[in-house]
Amino acid sequence: MERGMIAELKNRIRDIPDFPKKGILFKDITTLLSDAKSFRQAIDILSHRYIGRHIDLVVGIEARGFIIGAALAYALNAGVILIRKPGKLPYITHKTAYELEYGTNEIEIHKDAIKPGQKILIADDLLATGGTVHAATRLVKELKGEIEELAFLVELSFLKGREKLKDYGVYSLIQF
Ligand code: AMP
């Protein structure tokens, strides 16, 4: 029953070839999010996995991770906190850099976003190479959060992002 639902959700994702640059097949989730039933189903399935696991905070990674993270936090009666690109968060931050195909990127978190020992679920729309979420785990660990799991709507399994994330549980709803 859930398999059929997940196949339907998968069909809602639109492929955009050569975006944002040549050779990348972009998985566009806006067509899933804009369908009320699909959005609810996706969040319901994800959140049911974590009910009873006492999640204190869901971390959303800018920008599509905010959508998934906020909806999950609401469903789990948890708080939501933000990991953002540099210069966007107004208070004092911790920052970390990570490798991209060309060059590096940075993300940051408010230094007081997590109290030591709080149980954290990290959420993003899509797991590709795992570089972004690995950087997010470093920020959460620096603030002494306890990472319960990493949750994604979509995983591009062929990019083997999980191999970078062996220290954590990784869950994705839809795989390509
Ligand atoms: P990565 O650090 O390689 O795991 O990339 C993760 C981030 O890049 C995710 O937050 C996605 O939003 C975005 N991303 C990477 N590759 C794709 C893709 N093929 N389609 C859509 N989004 C992607």
Backbone and ligand atoms as CSV (ligand in chain L), in Angstrom:
chain,resi,resn,atom,element,x,y,z
A,1,MET,N,N,0.843,-1.206,0.000
A,1,MET,CA,C,0.000,0.000,0.000
A,1,MET,C,C,0.877,1.255,0.000
A,2,GLU,N,N,1.875,1.266,0.924
A,2,GLU,CA,C,2.806,2.393,0.944
A,2,GLU,C,C,3.656,2.419,-0.334
A,3,ARG,N,N,3.967,1.236,-0.881
A,3,ARG,CA,C,4.757,1.166,-2.122
A,3,ARG,C,C,4.060,1.870,-3.268
A,4,GLY,N,N,2.748,1.618,-3.383
A,4,GLY,CA,C,1.959,2.269,-4.432
A,4,GLY,C,C,1.974,3.775,-4.258
A,5,MET,N,N,1.832,4.198,-3.007
A,5,MET,CA,C,1.838,5.634,-2.703
A,5,MET,C,C,3.171,6.254,-3.083
A,6,ILE,N,N,4.239,5.546,-2.757
A,6,ILE,CA,C,5.573,6.090,-3.037
A,6,ILE,C,C,5.818,6.147,-4.548
A,7,ALA,N,N,5.309,5.146,-5.277
A,7,ALA,CA,C,5.433,5.181,-6.741
A,7,ALA,C,C,4.687,6.396,-7.298
A,8,GLU,N,N,3.525,6.689,-6.716
A,8,GLU,CA,C,2.757,7.868,-7.156
A,8,GLU,C,C,3.519,9.162,-6.864
A,9,LEU,N,N,4.115,9.217,-5.684
A,9,LEU,CA,C,4.895,10.409,-5.312
A,9,LEU,C,C,6.081,10.578,-6.261
A,10,LYS,N,N,6.697,9.455,-6.592
A,10,LYS,CA,C,7.862,9.490,-7.490
A,10,LYS,C,C,7.464,10.073,-8.844
A,11,ASN,N,N,6.287,9.683,-9.303
A,11,ASN,CA,C,5.784,10.197,-10.590
A,11,ASN,C,C,5.522,11.692,-10.576
A,12,ARG,N,N,5.371,12.255,-9.386
A,12,ARG,CA,C,5.094,13.695,-9.263
A,12,ARG,C,C,6.359,14.538,-9.417
A,13,ILE,N,N,7.511,13.893,-9.387
A,13,ILE,CA,C,8.770,14.647,-9.493
A,13,ILE,C,C,9.128,14.810,-10.969
A,14,ARG,N,N,9.465,16.031,-11.320
A,14,ARG,CA,C,9.712,16.355,-12.739
A,14,ARG,C,C,11.220,16.407,-13.007
A,15,ASP,N,N,11.625,15.799,-14.100
A,15,ASP,CA,C,13.045,15.837,-14.503
A,15,ASP,C,C,13.321,17.068,-15.363
A,16,ILE,N,N,14.331,17.836,-14.987
A,16,ILE,CA,C,14.740,18.974,-15.817
A,16,ILE,C,C,16.190,18.738,-16.263
A,17,PRO,N,N,16.386,18.374,-17.531
A,17,PRO,CA,C,17.754,18.116,-17.991
A,17,PRO,C,C,18.582,19.402,-18.075
A,18,ASP,N,N,19.873,19.258,-17.802
A,18,ASP,CA,C,20.831,20.361,-17.943
A,18,ASP,C,C,20.513,21.579,-17.085
A,19,PHE,N,N,20.010,21.358,-15.872
A,19,PHE,CA,C,19.791,22.444,-14.916
A,19,PHE,C,C,20.457,22.064,-13.603
A,20,PRO,N,N,21.152,22.958,-12.926
A,20,PRO,CA,C,21.476,24.338,-13.306
A,20,PRO,C,C,22.602,24.446,-14.323
A,21,LYS,N,N,23.220,23.283,-14.653
A,21,LYS,CA,C,24.233,23.351,-15.724
A,21,LYS,C,C,24.215,22.064,-16.530
A,22,LYS,N,N,24.858,22.105,-17.657
A,22,LYS,CA,C,24.853,20.978,-18.589
A,22,LYS,C,C,25.304,19.678,-17.910
A,23,GLY,N,N,24.565,18.609,-18.171
A,23,GLY,CA,C,24.954,17.308,-17.637
A,23,GLY,C,C,24.249,16.945,-16.330
A,24,ILE,N,N,23.605,17.922,-15.673
A,24,ILE,CA,C,22.879,17.630,-14.426
A,24,ILE,C,C,21.407,17.381,-14.766
A,25,LEU,N,N,20.883,16.257,-14.271
A,25,LEU,CA,C,19.444,16.008,-14.388
A,25,LEU,C,C,18.817,16.449,-13.073
A,26,PHE,N,N,18.158,17.601,-13.102
A,26,PHE,CA,C,17.616,18.191,-11.880
A,26,PHE,C,C,16.279,17.560,-11.547
A,27,LYS,N,N,16.135,17.100,-10.307
A,27,LYS,CA,C,14.878,16.519,-9.839
A,27,LYS,C,C,14.049,17.643,-9.230
A,28,ASP,N,N,13.027,18.060,-9.949
A,28,ASP,CA,C,12.206,19.205,-9.544
A,28,ASP,C,C,11.047,18.716,-8.679
A,29,ILE,N,N,11.123,19.037,-7.372
A,29,ILE,CA,C,10.079,18.568,-6.444
A,29,ILE,C,C,8.900,19.530,-6.338
A,30,THR,N,N,8.968,20.678,-7.035
A,30,THR,CA,C,7.870,21.655,-6.903
A,30,THR,C,C,6.542,21.065,-7.387
A,31,THR,N,N,6.628,20.121,-8.332
A,31,THR,CA,C,5.407,19.504,-8.865
A,31,THR,C,C,4.806,18.502,-7.870
A,32,LEU,N,N,5.619,18.011,-6.958
A,32,LEU,CA,C,5.079,17.182,-5.869
A,32,LEU,C,C,4.500,18.076,-4.769
A,33,LEU,N,N,5.254,19.117,-4.418
A,33,LEU,CA,C,4.828,20.001,-3.319
A,33,LEU,C,C,3.512,20.708,-3.620
A,34,SER,N,N,3.285,21.024,-4.894
A,34,SER,CA,C,2.088,21.813,-5.246
A,34,SER,C,C,0.833,20.955,-5.327
A,35,ASP,N,N,0.979,19.635,-5.242
A,35,ASP,CA,C,-0.177,18.755,-5.210
A,35,ASP,C,C,-0.511,18.460,-3.739
A,36,ALA,N,N,-1.657,18.955,-3.293
A,36,ALA,CA,C,-1.989,18.915,-1.856
A,36,ALA,C,C,-1.897,17.494,-1.297
A,37,LYS,N,N,-2.451,16.519,-2.017
A,37,LYS,CA,C,-2.490,15.148,-1.512
A,37,LYS,C,C,-1.066,14.570,-1.426
A,38,SER,N,N,-0.254,14.848,-2.428
A,38,SER,CA,C,1.116,14.322,-2.441
A,38,SER,C,C,1.958,14.933,-1.326
A,39,PHE,N,N,1.821,16.235,-1.148
A,39,PHE,CA,C,2.590,16.904,-0.091
A,39,PHE,C,C,2.218,16.310,1.266
A,40,ARG,N,N,0.923,16.183,1.522
A,40,ARG,CA,C,0.480,15.622,2.803
A,40,ARG,C,C,0.989,14.192,2.977
A,41,GLN,N,N,0.864,13.380,1.909
A,41,GLN,CA,C,1.297,11.978,2.018
A,41,GLN,C,C,2.784,11.886,2.311
A,42,ALA,N,N,3.555,12.685,1.610
A,42,ALA,CA,C,5.010,12.642,1.803
A,42,ALA,C,C,5.354,12.997,3.255
A,43,ILE,N,N,4.776,14.064,3.764
A,43,ILE,CA,C,5.079,14.484,5.141
A,43,ILE,C,C,4.529,13.469,6.143
A,44,ASP,N,N,3.355,12.914,5.866
A,44,ASP,CA,C,2.784,11.901,6.772
A,44,ASP,C,C,3.702,10.687,6.879
A,45,ILE,N,N,4.163,10.184,5.737
A,45,ILE,CA,C,4.999,8.972,5.775
A,45,ILE,C,C,6.308,9.275,6.502
A,46,LEU,N,N,6.928,10.405,6.156
A,46,LEU,CA,C,8.184,10.767,6.823
A,46,LEU,C,C,7.982,10.953,8.329
A,47,SER,N,N,6.943,11.697,8.699
A,47,SER,CA,C,6.781,12.007,10.124
A,47,SER,C,C,6.412,10.768,10.928
A,48,HIS,N,N,5.638,9.841,10.338
A,48,HIS,CA,C,5.277,8.625,11.085
A,48,HIS,C,C,6.504,7.818,11.491
A,49,ARG,N,N,7.530,7.908,10.679
A,49,ARG,CA,C,8.764,7.202,11.026
A,49,ARG,C,C,9.356,7.706,12.349
A,50,TYR,N,N,9.108,8.976,12.681
A,50,TYR,CA,C,9.786,9.584,13.836
A,50,TYR,C,C,8.867,9.829,15.033
A,51,ILE,N,N,7.583,9.532,14.880
A,51,ILE,CA,C,6.672,9.711,16.026
A,51,ILE,C,C,7.125,8.745,17.122
A,52,GLY,N,N,7.197,9.231,18.351
A,52,GLY,CA,C,7.620,8.370,19.464
A,52,GLY,C,C,9.129,8.335,19.637
A,53,ARG,N,N,9.866,9.016,18.764
A,53,ARG,CA,C,11.328,9.013,18.913
A,53,ARG,C,C,11.839,10.284,19.591
A,54,HIS,N,N,10.904,11.043,20.130
A,54,HIS,CA,C,11.240,12.208,20.971
A,54,HIS,C,C,12.203,13.184,20.313
A,55,ILE,N,N,11.909,13.550,19.089
A,55,ILE,CA,C,12.722,14.551,18.387
A,55,ILE,C,C,12.450,15.923,19.029
A,56,ASP,N,N,13.513,16.617,19.452
A,56,ASP,CA,C,13.349,17.970,20.007
A,56,ASP,C,C,13.311,19.015,18.903
A,57,LEU,N,N,14.210,18.860,17.925
A,57,LEU,CA,C,14.355,19.885,16.892
A,57,LEU,C,C,14.552,19.233,15.529
A,58,VAL,N,N,13.916,19.811,14.527
A,58,VAL,CA,C,14.213,19.415,13.151
A,58,VAL,C,C,15.029,20.542,12.529
A,59,VAL,N,N,16.154,20.177,11.928
A,59,VAL,CA,C,17.012,21.152,11.251
A,59,VAL,C,C,16.653,21.140,9.772
A,60,GLY,N,N,16.296,22.299,9.226
A,60,GLY,CA,C,16.051,22.413,7.789
A,60,GLY,C,C,17.239,23.078,7.124
A,61,ILE,N,N,17.678,22.528,5.993
A,61,ILE,CA,C,18.818,23.102,5.269
A,61,ILE,C,C,18.284,23.952,4.120
A,62,GLU,N,N,18.780,25.202,4.045
A,62,GLU,CA,C,18.330,26.148,3.024
A,62,GLU,C,C,18.452,25.553,1.620
A,63,ALA,N,N,17.498,25.769,0.745
A,63,ALA,CA,C,16.220,26.424,0.979
A,63,ALA,C,C,15.069,25.419,0.953
A,64,ARG,N,N,15.150,24.430,0.073
A,64,ARG,CA,C,14.012,23.490,0.003
A,64,ARG,C,C,13.911,22.641,1.260
A,65,GLY,N,N,15.026,22.504,1.976
A,65,GLY,CA,C,14.990,21.771,3.241
A,65,GLY,C,C,14.125,22.465,4.283
A,66,PHE,N,N,13.940,23.777,4.143
A,66,PHE,CA,C,13.054,24.494,5.080
A,66,PHE,C,C,11.618,23.991,4.964
A,67,ILE,N,N,11.209,23.690,3.744
A,67,ILE,CA,C,9.816,23.275,3.510
A,67,ILE,C,C,9.573,21.922,4.163
A,68,ILE,N,N,10.486,20.994,3.891
A,68,ILE,CA,C,10.350,19.644,4.439
A,68,ILE,C,C,10.545,19.695,5.963
A,69,GLY,N,N,11.572,20.425,6.383
A,69,GLY,CA,C,11.909,20.498,7.810
A,69,GLY,C,C,10.799,21.117,8.636
A,70,ALA,N,N,10.223,22.199,8.141
A,70,ALA,CA,C,9.177,22.880,8.910
A,70,ALA,C,C,7.921,22.019,9.004
A,71,ALA,N,N,7.559,21.383,7.907
A,71,ALA,CA,C,6.356,20.539,7.926
A,71,ALA,C,C,6.566,19.348,8.867
A,72,LEU,N,N,7.740,18.755,8.825
A,72,LEU,CA,C,8.040,17.621,9.712
A,72,LEU,C,C,8.031,18.051,11.181
A,73,ALA,N,N,8.647,19.197,11.453
A,73,ALA,CA,C,8.704,19.679,12.839
A,73,ALA,C,C,7.296,19.903,13.371
A,74,TYR,N,N,6.444,20.487,12.552
A,74,TYR,CA,C,5.065,20.740,12.973
A,74,TYR,C,C,4.365,19.415,13.294
A,75,ALA,N,N,4.528,18.442,12.405
A,75,ALA,CA,C,3.871,17.142,12.585
A,75,ALA,C,C,4.407,16.415,13.818
A,76,LEU,N,N,5.660,16.655,14.161
A,76,LEU,CA,C,6.296,15.934,15.273
A,76,LEU,C,C,6.254,16.727,16.574
A,77,ASN,N,N,5.604,17.889,16.529
A,77,ASN,CA,C,5.544,18.734,17.717
A,77,ASN,C,C,6.957,19.092,18.190
A,78,ALA,N,N,7.829,19.318,17.242
A,78,ALA,CA,C,9.219,19.684,17.535
A,78,ALA,C,C,9.445,21.132,17.097
A,79,GLY,N,N,10.555,21.700,17.541
A,79,GLY,CA,C,10.936,23.014,17.037
A,79,GLY,C,C,11.643,22.862,15.699
A,80,VAL,N,N,11.752,23.958,14.984
A,80,VAL,CA,C,12.481,23.920,13.717
A,80,VAL,C,C,13.613,24.946,13.782
A,81,ILE,N,N,14.801,24.540,13.352
A,81,ILE,CA,C,15.930,25.480,13.295
A,81,ILE,C,C,16.530,25.454,11.894
A,82,LEU,N,N,17.302,26.499,11.598
A,82,LEU,CA,C,17.731,26.725,10.220
A,82,LEU,C,C,19.239,26.612,10.058
A,83,ILE,N,N,19.635,25.943,8.989
A,83,ILE,CA,C,21.024,26.018,8.518
A,83,ILE,C,C,20.974,26.781,7.208
A,84,ARG,N,N,21.741,27.888,7.134
A,84,ARG,CA,C,21.607,28.792,5.989
A,84,ARG,C,C,22.938,29.061,5.314
A,85,LYS,N,N,22.830,29.645,4.138
A,85,LYS,CA,C,24.019,30.108,3.438
A,85,LYS,C,C,24.585,31.319,4.184
A,86,PRO,N,N,25.874,31.615,4.013
A,86,PRO,CA,C,26.505,32.663,4.820
A,86,PRO,C,C,25.828,34.026,4.681
A,87,GLY,N,N,25.794,34.743,5.800
A,87,GLY,CA,C,25.320,36.123,5.792
A,87,GLY,C,C,23.821,36.284,5.934
A,88,LYS,N,N,23.095,35.214,6.114
A,88,LYS,CA,C,21.628,35.305,6.187
A,88,LYS,C,C,21.113,35.276,7.620
A,89,LEU,N,N,21.845,34.611,8.505
A,89,LEU,CA,C,21.372,34.496,9.888
A,89,LEU,C,C,21.832,35.711,10.681
A,90,PRO,N,N,20.931,36.329,11.455
A,90,PRO,CA,C,21.253,37.618,12.073
A,90,PRO,C,C,22.119,37.547,13.320
A,91,TYR,N,N,22.091,36.446,14.055
A,91,TYR,CA,C,22.815,36.367,15.335
A,91,TYR,C,C,24.190,35.721,15.107
A,92,ILE,N,N,24.933,35.493,16.186
A,92,ILE,CA,C,26.280,34.899,16.083
A,92,ILE,C,C,26.161,33.458,15.568
A,93,THR,N,N,27.048,33.100,14.627
A,93,THR,CA,C,26.908,31.782,13.992
A,93,THR,C,C,28.177,30.939,14.131
A,94,HIS,N,N,27.980,29.627,13.952
A,94,HIS,CA,C,29.062,28.696,13.655
A,94,HIS,C,C,28.984,28.409,12.177
A,95,LYS,N,N,30.154,28.311,11.558
A,95,LYS,CA,C,30.198,28.181,10.107
A,95,LYS,C,C,31.037,26.959,9.743
A,96,THR,N,N,30.718,26.320,8.629
A,96,THR,CA,C,31.590,25.250,8.133
A,96,THR,C,C,31.605,25.277,6.610
A,97,ALA,N,N,32.738,24.872,6.040
A,97,ALA,CA,C,32.875,24.858,4.579
A,97,ALA,C,C,32.816,23.424,4.076
A,98,TYR,N,N,32.384,23.232,2.856
A,98,TYR,CA,C,32.412,21.895,2.242
A,98,TYR,C,C,32.701,22.014,0.760
A,99,GLU,N,N,33.199,20.902,0.237
A,99,GLU,CA,C,33.649,20.869,-1.167
A,99,GLU,C,C,32.489,20.755,-2.131
A,100,LEU,N,N,32.573,21.496,-3.199
A,100,LEU,CA,C,31.660,21.316,-4.332
A,100,LEU,C,C,32.471,20.767,-5.496
A,101,GLU,N,N,31.802,20.501,-6.595
A,101,GLU,CA,C,32.514,20.024,-7.780
A,101,GLU,C,C,33.611,21.029,-8.162
A,102,TYR,N,N,33.222,22.298,-8.154
A,102,TYR,CA,C,34.192,23.369,-8.379
A,102,TYR,C,C,34.156,24.294,-7.188
A,103,GLY,N,N,35.251,24.338,-6.409
A,103,GLY,CA,C,35.330,25.271,-5.287
A,103,GLY,C,C,34.663,24.760,-4.029
A,104,THR,N,N,34.338,25.691,-3.129
A,104,THR,CA,C,33.726,25.321,-1.852
A,104,THR,C,C,32.494,26.165,-1.571
A,105,ASN,N,N,31.707,25.697,-0.629
A,105,ASN,CA,C,30.514,26.387,-0.181
A,105,ASN,C,C,30.558,26.475,1.339
A,106,GLU,N,N,29.759,27.366,1.899
A,106,GLU,CA,C,29.699,27.448,3.357
A,106,GLU,C,C,28.246,27.442,3.805
A,107,ILE,N,N,28.025,26.892,4.992
A,107,ILE,CA,C,26.712,27.002,5.622
A,107,ILE,C,C,26.913,27.369,7.073
A,108,GLU,N,N,25.877,27.924,7.699
A,108,GLU,CA,C,26.020,28.298,9.105
A,108,GLU,C,C,24.746,28.092,9.900
A,109,ILE,N,N,24.931,28.143,11.227
A,109,ILE,CA,C,23.833,27.912,12.168
A,109,ILE,C,C,24.005,28.893,13.325
A,110,HIS,N,N,22.925,29.346,13.928
A,110,HIS,CA,C,23.051,30.187,15.125
A,110,HIS,C,C,23.736,29.397,16.235
A,111,LYS,N,N,24.663,30.053,16.929
A,111,LYS,CA,C,25.487,29.326,17.910
A,111,LYS,C,C,24.668,28.778,19.083
A,112,ASP,N,N,23.475,29.364,19.307
A,112,ASP,CA,C,22.642,28.895,20.429
A,112,ASP,C,C,21.381,28.162,19.940
A,113,ALA,N,N,21.418,27.667,18.701
A,113,ALA,CA,C,20.211,27.047,18.137
A,113,ALA,C,C,19.863,25.724,18.823
A,114,ILE,N,N,20.884,25.063,19.389
A,114,ILE,CA,C,20.693,23.730,19.978
A,114,ILE,C,C,21.241,23.740,21.396
A,115,LYS,N,N,20.487,23.131,22.315
A,115,LYS,CA,C,21.025,22.933,23.671
A,115,LYS,C,C,21.694,21.560,23.703
A,116,PRO,N,N,22.844,21.438,24.390
A,116,PRO,CA,C,23.548,20.156,24.408
A,116,PRO,C,C,22.603,19.006,24.761
A,117,GLY,N,N,22.694,17.937,23.975
A,117,GLY,CA,C,21.899,16.735,24.246
A,117,GLY,C,C,20.537,16.713,23.581
A,118,GLN,N,N,20.126,17.807,22.965
A,118,GLN,CA,C,18.817,17.775,22.288
A,118,GLN,C,C,18.862,16.793,21.122
A,119,LYS,N,N,17.722,16.122,20.917
A,119,LYS,CA,C,17.637,15.102,19.854
A,119,LYS,C,C,17.234,15.768,18.548
A,120,ILE,N,N,18.062,15.579,17.542
A,120,ILE,CA,C,17.947,16.341,16.312
A,120,ILE,C,C,17.653,15.441,15.120
A,121,LEU,N,N,16.705,15.873,14.305
A,121,LEU,CA,C,16.478,15.251,13.005
A,121,LEU,C,C,16.891,16.275,11.944
A,122,ILE,N,N,17.790,15.886,11.052
A,122,ILE,CA,C,18.215,16.794,9.980
A,122,ILE,C,C,17.411,16.459,8.732
A,123,ALA,N,N,16.827,17.492,8.100
A,123,ALA,CA,C,15.965,17.244,6.939
A,123,ALA,C,C,16.419,18.070,5.742
A,124,ASP,N,N,16.362,17.439,4.579
A,124,ASP,CA,C,16.596,18.187,3.335
A,124,ASP,C,C,15.727,17.568,2.251
A,125,ASP,N,N,15.600,18.274,1.147
A,125,ASP,CA,C,14.737,17.744,0.083
A,125,ASP,C,C,15.392,16.553,-0.599
A,126,LEU,N,N,16.716,16.638,-0.793
A,126,LEU,CA,C,17.345,15.662,-1.675
A,126,LEU,C,C,18.768,15.351,-1.232
A,127,LEU,N,N,19.107,14.062,-1.216
A,127,LEU,CA,C,20.478,13.632,-0.950
A,127,LEU,C,C,21.148,13.320,-2.282
A,128,ALA,N,N,22.189,14.091,-2.604
A,128,ALA,CA,C,22.945,13.832,-3.834
A,128,ALA,C,C,24.305,13.254,-3.422
A,129,THR,N,N,25.367,14.060,-3.438
A,129,THR,CA,C,26.680,13.528,-3.035
A,129,THR,C,C,26.836,13.450,-1.509
A,130,GLY,N,N,25.953,14.130,-0.783
A,130,GLY,CA,C,26.013,14.100,0.679
A,130,GLY,C,C,26.891,15.178,1.291
A,131,GLY,N,N,27.530,15.994,0.460
A,131,GLY,CA,C,28.431,17.032,0.973
A,131,GLY,C,C,27.714,18.043,1.858
A,132,THR,N,N,26.552,18.471,1.431
A,132,THR,CA,C,25.810,19.493,2.182
A,132,THR,C,C,25.379,18.959,3.545
A,133,VAL,N,N,24.780,17.776,3.525
A,133,VAL,CA,C,24.247,17.268,4.795
A,133,VAL,C,C,25.385,16.837,5.726
A,134,HIS,N,N,26.508,16.415,5.165
A,134,HIS,CA,C,27.648,16.083,6.016
A,134,HIS,C,C,28.123,17.336,6.737
A,135,ALA,N,N,28.156,18.449,6.029
A,135,ALA,CA,C,28.526,19.724,6.660
A,135,ALA,C,C,27.507,20.083,7.747
A,136,ALA,N,N,26.239,19.825,7.487
A,136,ALA,CA,C,25.194,20.104,8.479
A,136,ALA,C,C,25.395,19.252,9.740
A,137,THR,N,N,25.808,17.989,9.562
A,137,THR,CA,C,26.035,17.138,10.747
A,137,THR,C,C,27.181,17.697,11.586
A,138,ARG,N,N,28.175,18.275,10.917
A,138,ARG,CA,C,29.306,18.837,11.675
A,138,ARG,C,C,28.836,20.019,12.532
A,139,LEU,N,N,27.973,20.861,11.965
A,139,LEU,CA,C,27.470,22.012,12.725
A,139,LEU,C,C,26.655,21.542,13.928
A,140,VAL,N,N,25.812,20.551,13.705
A,140,VAL,CA,C,24.958,20.048,14.796
A,140,VAL,C,C,25.825,19.427,15.900
A,141,LYS,N,N,26.859,18.698,15.506
A,141,LYS,CA,C,27.748,18.073,16.493
A,141,LYS,C,C,28.533,19.116,17.278
A,142,GLU,N,N,28.934,20.183,16.569
A,142,GLU,CA,C,29.666,21.265,17.230
A,142,GLU,C,C,28.829,21.882,18.354
A,143,LEU,N,N,27.510,21.935,18.139
A,143,LEU,CA,C,26.610,22.478,19.166
A,143,LEU,C,C,26.135,21.388,20.128
A,144,LYS,N,N,26.715,20.200,20.008
A,144,LYS,CA,C,26.446,19.068,20.909
A,144,LYS,C,C,25.009,18.546,20.833
A,145,GLY,N,N,24.440,18.657,19.648
A,145,GLY,CA,C,23.143,18.015,19.414
A,145,GLY,C,C,23.350,16.525,19.181
A,146,GLU,N,N,22.347,15.727,19.543
A,146,GLU,CA,C,22.409,14.273,19.274
A,146,GLU,C,C,21.610,13.986,18.019
A,147,ILE,N,N,22.305,13.549,16.974
A,147,ILE,CA,C,21.635,13.354,15.684
A,147,ILE,C,C,20.898,12.020,15.677
A,148,GLU,N,N,19.573,12.095,15.561
A,148,GLU,CA,C,18.754,10.875,15.558
A,148,GLU,C,C,18.788,10.228,14.169
A,149,GLU,N,N,18.647,11.064,13.130
A,149,GLU,CA,C,18.668,10.522,11.763
A,149,GLU,C,C,18.730,11.688,10.766
A,150,LEU,N,N,19.008,11.337,9.507
A,150,LEU,CA,C,18.998,12.300,8.407
A,150,LEU,C,C,17.861,11.872,7.480
A,151,ALA,N,N,16.926,12.791,7.210
A,151,ALA,CA,C,15.720,12.422,6.451
A,151,ALA,C,C,15.620,13.242,5.169
A,152,PHE,N,N,15.307,12.543,4.079
A,152,PHE,CA,C,15.214,13.193,2.765
A,152,PHE,C,C,13.945,12.744,2.059
A,153,LEU,N,N,13.431,13.648,1.248
A,153,LEU,CA,C,12.325,13.271,0.375
A,153,LEU,C,C,12.862,12.374,-0.742
A,154,VAL,N,N,13.996,12.759,-1.313
A,154,VAL,CA,C,14.547,12.076,-2.480
A,154,VAL,C,C,16.019,11.739,-2.250
A,155,GLU,N,N,16.427,10.576,-2.750
A,155,GLU,CA,C,17.851,10.198,-2.714
A,155,GLU,C,C,18.294,9.784,-4.117
A,156,LEU,N,N,19.384,10.359,-4.571
A,156,LEU,CA,C,19.983,9.922,-5.837
A,156,LEU,C,C,21.009,8.854,-5.479
A,157,SER,N,N,20.538,7.601,-5.403
A,157,SER,CA,C,21.345,6.506,-4.830
A,157,SER,C,C,22.650,6.306,-5.584
A,158,PHE,N,N,22.620,6.540,-6.905
A,158,PHE,CA,C,23.810,6.283,-7.730
A,158,PHE,C,C,24.967,7.205,-7.374
A,159,LEU,N,N,24.706,8.286,-6.644
A,159,LEU,CA,C,25.792,9.191,-6.234
A,159,LEU,C,C,26.438,8.769,-4.910
A,160,LYS,N,N,25.849,7.738,-4.287
A,160,LYS,CA,C,26.434,7.117,-3.091
A,160,LYS,C,C,26.715,8.099,-1.937
A,161,GLY,N,N,25.814,9.055,-1.767
A,161,GLY,CA,C,25.937,10.006,-0.654
A,161,GLY,C,C,26.011,9.312,0.697
A,162,ARG,N,N,25.322,8.180,0.829
A,162,ARG,CA,C,25.303,7.449,2.108
A,162,ARG,C,C,26.698,7.067,2.578
A,163,GLU,N,N,27.592,6.837,1.626
A,163,GLU,CA,C,28.940,6.406,2.011
A,163,GLU,C,C,29.665,7.468,2.832
A,164,LYS,N,N,29.291,8.734,2.611
A,164,LYS,CA,C,29.882,9.830,3.396
A,164,LYS,C,C,29.241,9.935,4.769
A,165,LEU,N,N,28.130,9.226,4.969
A,165,LEU,CA,C,27.276,9.472,6.134
A,165,LEU,C,C,27.150,8.232,7.004
A,166,LYS,N,N,28.205,7.411,6.987
A,166,LYS,CA,C,28.145,6.096,7.649
A,166,LYS,C,C,27.889,6.178,9.151
A,167,ASP,N,N,28.212,7.333,9.762
A,167,ASP,CA,C,28.022,7.458,11.211
A,167,ASP,C,C,26.565,7.657,11.600
A,168,TYR,N,N,25.686,7.820,10.610
A,168,TYR,CA,C,24.303,8.197,10.914
A,168,TYR,C,C,23.307,7.300,10.199
A,169,GLY,N,N,22.102,7.268,10.743
A,169,GLY,CA,C,21.000,6.657,10.023
A,169,GLY,C,C,20.562,7.609,8.921
A,170,VAL,N,N,20.303,7.063,7.750
A,170,VAL,CA,C,19.854,7.886,6.616
A,170,VAL,C,C,18.559,7.283,6.105
A,171,TYR,N,N,17.534,8.116,5.954
A,171,TYR,CA,C,16.258,7.617,5.434
A,171,TYR,C,C,15.787,8.503,4.284
A,172,SER,N,N,15.359,7.882,3.200
A,172,SER,CA,C,14.771,8.655,2.108
A,172,SER,C,C,13.485,7.964,1.663
A,173,LEU,N,N,12.535,8.799,1.246
A,173,LEU,CA,C,11.217,8.287,0.842
A,173,LEU,C,C,11.260,7.736,-0.577
A,174,ILE,N,N,11.941,8.463,-1.457
A,174,ILE,CA,C,11.932,8.158,-2.889
A,174,ILE,C,C,13.371,8.012,-3.349
A,175,GLN,N,N,13.656,6.946,-4.100
A,175,GLN,CA,C,15.033,6.770,-4.602
A,175,GLN,C,C,15.056,6.733,-6.129
A,176,PHE,N,N,16.101,7.332,-6.660
A,176,PHE,CA,C,16.363,7.232,-8.110
A,176,PHE,C,C,17.728,6.587,-8.300
L,1,AMP,P1,P,24.746,17.270,-2.168
L,1,AMP,O1,O,25.518,18.135,-1.223
L,1,AMP,O2,O,25.525,16.853,-3.367
L,1,AMP,O3,O,24.119,16.064,-1.466
L,1,AMP,O4,O,23.588,18.145,-2.767
L,1,AMP,C1,C,22.509,18.387,-2.001
L,1,AMP,C2,C,21.734,19.626,-2.353
L,1,AMP,O5,O,21.814,20.026,-3.714
L,1,AMP,C3,C,20.303,19.301,-2.056
L,1,AMP,O6,O,19.909,20.183,-1.028
L,1,AMP,C4,C,19.553,19.513,-3.340
L,1,AMP,O7,O,18.619,20.524,-3.135
L,1,AMP,C5,C,20.560,19.959,-4.373
L,1,AMP,N1,N,20.719,19.006,-5.513
L,1,AMP,C6,C,21.850,18.358,-5.863
L,1,AMP,N2,N,21.687,17.618,-6.959
L,1,AMP,C7,C,20.396,17.775,-7.331
L,1,AMP,C8,C,19.587,17.244,-8.414
L,1,AMP,N3,N,20.070,16.410,-9.335
L,1,AMP,N4,N,18.290,17.620,-8.474
L,1,AMP,C9,C,17.789,18.473,-7.550
L,1,AMP,N5,N,18.490,18.998,-6.519
L,1,AMP,C10,C,19.781,18.666,-6.412
